[in-house]
Amino acid sequence: MIIEPLHTPTLYFTTVLVVSIMAVVVLAFWRFNRGMPGVTEWGITAVIGLVLFFTVGLRSRLPELVAVWITNLCIITLPYLGWVGCRSYLRMSRPSWQKSLLFVLGVMAAITYFTLAEPNMQARILIQNLVAGALYALMAKTIAVGGWQRYPARYAHGLSVAAHAVFMLSVRPWLLISANADATNDNQLVLASWILLETMVFYLVLSINTMLLVIEHLSLKLIAQAETDPLTRVFNRNAFMTLLNKAKSRCERQNLPLSVMMIDLDHFKSINDNWGHQAGDQVLKRFAAMASAALRNEDVIGRMGGEEFCVILTGSHLSEAQEIGERLRHACETETVVAEEIRIRFTISIGIAQVRLSEPLETAIRRADQAMYRAKRIGRNRVELAQKTPELMPA
């Protein structure tokens, strides 16, 4: 069976056009979303892709070493920067630039050796494809995290990059080696056409995935702004009540206890009056950070308004909730907040209630609130429990 070659010049022109469109789109996203992590690296990769294809088109007019250097440098740095962009997008640490430079120089030294010292086209092809393929595989592994239902764009990106990694590690080296070893011009065109076709499809999918990642980031940012208190970065009242309803439903299904903890910062008005509202804001932010660190992973804290906070303690009896409250109270008692060279000490009063069976959540919060005000009347800086009843949620 004879496979007719695709018209390679047309396919090359189409691929360059697709890569150019991708570059324009990604750079446009970078222009309007400069603060978004990862988009700068992805914008640079789009430009590198253009340089790569123009170099391939002008290869016959360039000195061999120059063409080899530019081509292989683009092929290696493109997935590397894509991987760095993925790490940046996920707020992960960036790799050391010194180690990155040594890695790239090492690969290019090997490419140069098999170009000048011991010319070997097959060795160069294997090096460029194995290194680039490994980097694409690393990129796919890095970005596909967090659960596909919550972050579908990440997994779509990871899947397409993983497929390209498989192509780079297996099919592409075989096609290139076969094309260079085959004396039949038609077969060379067929093999080269398949490489161009896969590259065009990959870059098209890559540009779509980049747009989806940008949209995902902006959507999550809007959701966070809608659910989060802008000062303390904990849940606002509406989001907290939604989570509390979900926690109660879960505890009822799984036969678990559920407690709520109301917290109020003692003498907070005096802090504002004596040192100003900026100092008060610093105290609120420090308390929220301390509370988030002191609570368990399954606990949720929200700001109910002013200096009042509420905590969901899933699976906790009153005695367990009291231990958590005492730990948080002691941490605040020993903490010092520095605001504009002023050292501020603060304490908290806590009231805790365990949710009763079939009890409206507002009632449970009210009982915890009453216990908190009892703690304030008694002397502040203490933990008080709401009155126990035989109708508590499962023990």
Disulfide bonds with the S-S distance in Angstrom:
none
